[in-house]
């Protein structure tokens, strides 16, 4: 298949919804609340918003400019923009990062589907408390049939969307799923704000306690900003490559950022009032969504319905992200290797499922994979390698590439194609050349010295 016939977005709204769907995922609804809870709430939220604007936005536009200028997937993009250099290896790193992240992301996503099914079957009523919710989670993750099954199901759903192409598959799915996601989230926000502990949750989330700011918290806010915008993995390069020249890219890019931030804040409005309702700790960590929240719904009227809406919301958010991850890899094989889309989708999905199996078993179903390495587990190692190091290196090198190799003027010309000006363009160029690489390098060094726990 030629690059010319590779597909394109049918509308600016379709692009914004699809790209927002890539950015909006478990990072916003799962990772954001527990990380905010771990590092003290309001002050951390402010730092996160600052880093999204100061670091995330410049790198986002850098990736979109690469995609739009090249009209190609990550590896081919660098080959076209700077032929005869080693920079296509950065594109290959993005493809590899997407593959690794998809292999473990699909497992967490599969758990959200399982929990939505549990809600339909009435598991979140009848006096269920947090301890009993923990038993449900442990039993599920220790069951290899369930874990492999829900992972396979989620990868299959992802593949069925991506095989339909950009306009007929990804864009169409985004225009359906994103409004449903917003409706589900607003229903939950409305319910959470009527809880007697809503004031405590809002105070925790929005009252900055600057004495709780630590270097670790600052670094985690930066890491969350990169993770939540899907940067450093080639997703925005790929999605940007399908943008036509008449689309207002500056407006589209800022729309993506606003959607991403809004969903994260709304997720906090759901979770923190609910946590204080049962006097749970907001520092509960990754188990917050499956263990703590699972034990909270019993304290609400229509507990199983609320649980279904919540885990259905998580499933939709996860699906919009896994679609973009799979598309990064598929686009590489279509553009660079000349494969048919159908062939690329099924071969890549099969390979990703093979890598996902040991990760799925590493949450308790297999002692060997659970104790893999230093006890972090197989999934934990893939997460650290791809979701932390590769992603961070990719974002840092992308800012260096646009700032110093390809050049800010060339990138700006791609962004402003069609006559749409980028506000504060000189500031964007300066941030991309000087601040972004340094800030991300600090994040990378800190992660290396602290075992990548940011």
N, C-alpha and C positions, 0 to 999 in steps of 0.2 A: 504494500500500500504506500502510495506516495505521501509526502508531507502535505501536499495541496489538498488531498482528499481525506485528511485525517480527522476532520470534524471541527465544529466551532459552536460557540454558544448562540442560541437563537435570539437572545435579548440580554440587555444589561442586567435586568432584574434576575434573570436565570443565572447569570454569572455570579452576581452578588449572593444569591441564595446558596448556590453550590459551594462557593468559596467560604461563605460564612459557615456552611455545614461542615466543611473540612476543619475550620478553626474551632467550631463549637462541638465539643465532644465530652468525653469523660474527664478531660482536663478541666473543663469549666464546672461540671456538675458533681464530679467525684473528687478530683484532686484539689480544686480551689478551696472548698469549704474546710477540708481537714487540714490543709496547709495553713490556712488563715487561723484555724483554731489552735494549731500547734505553736504558732508564733505570735499569739496575743490579740488577734482580731483587727481592730480599727487601724492601728499604725501600719500593720503589714498590708492591709488592703490599699492604703494610700500609696505605699511603696510599689505595690504591684501595678496600680494604675499609672504611676509615674514611669515605670520601666516599659510598660506597653507603649506609651506615647514617645518616650525618649529613645528606646532601643528597638522595640518591636515594630513600630511604624516605619522607621528607615529601612530595616532589613526586609520588611514586607514589600515595600515599593521596589527595593533592589531586585527581589525575586520576580515580581510581576514584570519589571522592565526587561529582565533577561528573557522571560518567556515570550513577551510580546514582540521583542525585537527579532528573536530567532524563529518564532513560530514552530518550536520543536520541544521535545522532552529534554530533561536535564543533560544527558550525555551529548546528544546531538546539538543542543543549544550552544554549549561551550565550543564544540567543534566548528560551528558556523561563525561564532563571534570572534574567537581567537584560534584559528586553525594552526596546527603544527606546534601546539604547546601542551603542557601536562594538565591544563585546567579541565579537560574532559574527565579527569579522574575525580574532580569534585562532583561532577554530575553523577558519576558511577557511585560515589559515596552516598549521594542522596537516594539513589535507587536501592542500594544495599540497606540503608537506614530504614526506608519505607518497608522493605521486605521483613526486616527483623521486628520493627514495631508492630506491623500487622499480625505477625505470628503470635505475639502475646496479647495484643490489644483485643483480638478476636475472642480470647479466653474470658477476659473481664466482661466483654460485651455479651458473650454467651451466658454468663452468670446473670446478667440483667434480664435476659429472656426467661431463664429458669425461674427467677424471682417473680416475674410478671405472671408466669404460669402458676406458681405457688399462691399468688394473690387470688387468681381466679378459682383455685381449688379450696380457698378459705383458710389458708394457713396463718393469716395475720389477725386472728381474732381469738376469742375464748381464753383470755388471760395470758397471752403470750408476753413474756418479759424479755429483757435483754439477754439474760443468761440462756433462756430457751432459744432465742434467736441465734445465739452463738452456736448452739448444738445443731440447728438447721444448717448453718453455714459449714460447720465442720463435717457433718455427714455428707453434704453435697460435694465438697471439694475432695473428700476421701473416696468418692465413688468414681472409678475410672470410666464407666459406661456413660454416666451423666456428663462428666467433664469433656470427654472426647466428643460426645454427641452434640452438646450445645455449641461447642466450638465449630464443629463441622457445619451445623445448621447456619451459624452466623456467616461463615465464609461462603456458604452456598448462596445466601441472600445477597451478599455483597457481589458475588460473581454474576448473578442473574441481572443485576442492575448495570454493571460495568460492560457486560457483553453487548448491551444495546447501544453503546456508543455515547458520545458526549451529549448531543441534543436530545436524542430519543431515550436515553437511559439515565445518565447522571443528572442532567438539567431537569428532566421530567420528575425524577424521584425527589429532587430538592424542592421543587415547587409544590409538591404534595406534603413531604415530610416536615419541612421547616415551619409552615403554618401550624401543623398539628403539634409540633414540639412547643411552639410558643403558647398555644391554647392550653396544653397540658400544664405548662409551667405556670401560667397565670392562674389557673384553677388552684394549683397547689399553693401559690403565693397568697391568694385570697383566703384559703383555709388557714394557712399558717399565721396570718396577721390577725385572725380572730381568736387565736389561742391566748389564754391568760398570761403566758410567758412571752408574748410577742415583744413587749417592751424590753425585757432582758436580752433577747436575741438581737434586737436592733441596736441596743446600747453596746453590746459586745462587738458588733460588726462595724459600727460607724463612729464609736468614740475612741479616738486615738490615744493610746497610752504610750507616749514616746519613750518612757523609761524602760519599756519592754523591747525596744529595738535592739537587735543584736546583729553582728556581722553575718551569722548563719541565717538569720531571718531575711536580711537584705539580699544575700545571695540566692536564697530560695525564691524570693519575689521576682528576681531577674530570670531565674530558671523557669518559673511558672509563666512569665510573659512570653518567652520563646516557645515553650511547649504548647501553650493554649492557642497560639496563632498558627500552629503547624509550620513553623519555620525550621530551616536547616535540613529538610527531608525531601526537597524537590517538589512538594505538592503545589506550592504557589507558582513555581516556575512552570509546571505542567498546566495548571489552570490558566495562568496568564498567557500561555501559548495559544489558547483557543479564543482569545479576545480579539475582536475585529478592530480595525483602525478608527472606526467612528464612535467607539465606546468611550465615555468619559471615565478614564482610568483613575484620576485623582479622587473623584467623587465615589467611585466604586470601592477603592481601597479604604477610604475613611469609613464608608458604610460597613465594610467587613469588620473593621476595628470596633466600631460602635456596637454592632451586633454581638461581637465576642465579649466585650466588657459587660454589656447589658445582661446577657445570659448568665455570666458568672455572678453578678450582683444579685440577680433574681434567685439563683440557686442558693445563695447564702440566706436570702430572705425566707426561703422554705425551710432550710435545715437548722439554722441556729435557734429560732423560736421553738422548734420541735425538740431539740436537744435539751433545752432548759425545762421543757415540760416534764420530762422524766428525770430531771436532775442528773443527766449524763454529762460526761466531760467532753467539751469541744475539742480536746486534744486526743481524741480516740484514734486518730491516724487512719490508714487505709480501710480499716474495718468499719469506719463510720457509716458508710452507705449500706453495707450488707448486714452488719451485726447490730449496730446501735439503732439505725433507722428501722430495721426490721422489728425491733422490740418497741418502737415508739408508736407504730400505727395502731396498736391495740388501745392506746389511750385516746384515740380519736373516734368520733362517730363515723360510721361507714368505713371501718378500718380496712377491709379488703379492697374496697373501691379505691380508697386513697392510695393504698399500696400498689394497686394495678396501674393507676395513673402515674405514680412516681417511677416505677420500674419500666413502664412503657415509655415514659419520657427519656429515661436513660438509654433504653434500647434504640430509640430513634436517633438520639444524639450520637451514639456510638456508630450506628450504621452510616450516617452522613460522613463520619470521619474514616471508617474503613473503606468506603467507596473511593475517597481521594487517595488513600494509601495504595490501594490496588491499582488505581489508574496511573499512578506514577510509574509503577513497574511495567504495566501493560504498554503504556505509551513508549517506553524505552524499546521494547521488543518490536513494536509496530514501526517506530521511526528508524531505529538504528539497525535492526535485524531484518526488517521487511516481512515480519510475520503477519498473518491475518489476525484481526482482533479476537475472533472466536478461539483460535488456537492459543494465542497468548494468554487469554483470560483463564482457560482451563488448566494449562500447564503451570502457570504461576500460582493459581489457587491450590493446585495439588501439591506443589513444592512447599508453599506456605503452611498447608495443613500438616505436612510431614514434620516441619520444624516445630509446629505448634503442639504436637503430641507430647513430647517430653516436658514442655512448659505446662501443659494442662495437667499432667500427672505430678508436677512438682509442688502442688498446693496441698498435698497430703495423701494422694492416691498411690504414690510410689516413694518408698523411703530413699531409694538411690537418687532419684531426681530431686526430692525434697531437700536432701542433705548435700546436693551437688556443690562442689567447691568447698568454700568455708562455711557452708550452712545457709548461704543466701538463697540457694535453690536455682534450678535451671532457668525458670522464668525470671528470677531476680537478676541473673547474670546477663540474659538477653536484654532486659530492661536497662541495666546500667550501660552495657556496651553500645546499644543502638539508641535507646531513648534518652541517654545522657551524653556519653562521649561523642558518638558519631553525630548526633543532632547538633550539639554545641559546636563542634569543629566545623560542621557544615555551615552553620549560621555565621561563624567568625570569618571563614574563608570567603563566603559570599560577599560580606561587607568589604573585605579587602579587594576582592576581584572587581567589584563595581567601583569602589573608591579609588583604586590605584592602577589596575590593569586595563580593564575595558574603558573606564573613565566615566565620571559623573555627567559630563555633557552628553555622551552617547546614551546613557541610561535615561537622562532627563528628556531627551528627544523622543525616546520610545514611550515614556509615561505621558508626555504632552501631545502625542500624535492626535491629530484631529482638532488642535487648537485649544485644548483644555489645560489651563495652567495649574501647576502644582503649587499650592500656597507655601510660602517660606522655603522656596527651593534652595537658596544658598545655605540655610540652616540645615536642611535635609542632607545636602552634600557634605557639610562639615561634620555632622553627627556620624554619617556613614564612614567617613575617612578616618576620623580620630577617636571618637567616643565609643562607637559600637565595637570595633575590634578590641579595644582595651578592656571595656567592661566585660565582654564575653570571655576574653582571655583570663581575667580574674576569676570568673565563674568556673572556667575549666580547671585552673590551678587549684582553686579551693576544693572542687569536687575530687581531684586526684589525691589531695592530701587528707581528705575526710572520708574517703571510700565512696565518693559520689552520692553522699546522702544530703542532697539539698532539696 
